[in-house]
């Protein structure tokens, strides 16, 4: 069984009721280009009842050979994936090819469940078409992702519409001032400052010994000076004890 998942085209944003939002001219043009690039017969086209999905199904039907076009209530975004698969299996029967025209996040979740790929890795944009080959519904034993069509150009790409991996940033060279956490700090360079010694002049060099000599005999007899004799002791008067 060939299963085509078709996300509706770009719709206007200023409608008061979400269900009645129509496609924009850009949305119609892009979806028509994508549907024209499909060039495969679809035996059954099932669409959500919302206006933007119905208009997308009409554009798809105008560009490919098809069978019936029916509205399927389970293609509204609030229905769970299990209920959608059961409804599609019941309506499709043994038809070899079926297209589902709907919305996100339901279609991305459906593609994730069938292809066994995390939903965060899928990039299912508006107007894109994905083809899967299944062994049957509602619980296919085998699923093969054949290709998908880009919404702008209609170009065919193999596999699934996946998100682009972010490019790795080149590591910046370490700064001279930066060092790894926990690494010992580099020894600081000694910088000559105000406290650094400066060369002495001849006058200062000559005056230094004299200053040291004066400081050495401060409060003491100077060299070559006679030492004064101690005063004579006088005997105590009256012979009493002091």
C-alpha positions, 0 to 999 in steps of 0.5 A: 500500500502506498500512503501519501501524507500531505500537509496543507499549504500556507493559510491566512492568519487573520481569520476569526475562526481557525477552521475557516482559514483559507490558503494564501496565493503563495500557499496555493502556488507552492502546493500546486507545484509540489502536487504536479511533481508527484505524477502518480495515481492516488486511488483515494484522497482523504482530507480534514474538514478544515477549509485549508485542508479541503482546498489543498485536497482540491489542488492535489486532485487537480494535479494527479490522477485520482479516485474518490475524494472524501472528508475524514473527521479523524484528520482534524488535529485533535484526534489521536494517531490510533483512531486515525489509523483505524479510520483510514484502514476502514475507509481505504479497504484494499485500495493500493494508494491513499493520500491523507491531507491534514495538519500538524502536529498530527501528521508529524506524529503519524509519520513518527509512529509509522517510520519509527523516527523521533518527532523532533527529528522530522521537519514536515513543512506546509505543502510538503508530501511524503510517500511511505510504502506499507504492508497494511493498516492499521498496524503495518508490519513493514514501513519503507520511506520512499521519498518526500517532495519539497514544498517550494520547488517540488524537488524529490528527496529520498527518505524522510524530511529531517531537520538539519543538523547544526554545524559544529563551531570551531574551537576558539584558541585559548587566550593568554590570560585564560587558563583551565579551571583548576590549573595553577596560576602562572608565577607573577613577574617582578616589576620594578616599582617605587620600592625598588632600589635605586643606585646611590650617589657618591655623596650618599655613599660617603655619608652613610658610614658617618650616619651609621657611626653616629647611630652606633654611639647614640647615647654612649661615649664617642670614641677617643673621648675620656670616660668620666670618673664616677662620683666619689662615695661619701660615708654616711653621716651619723653611722646609722643604717640607711 
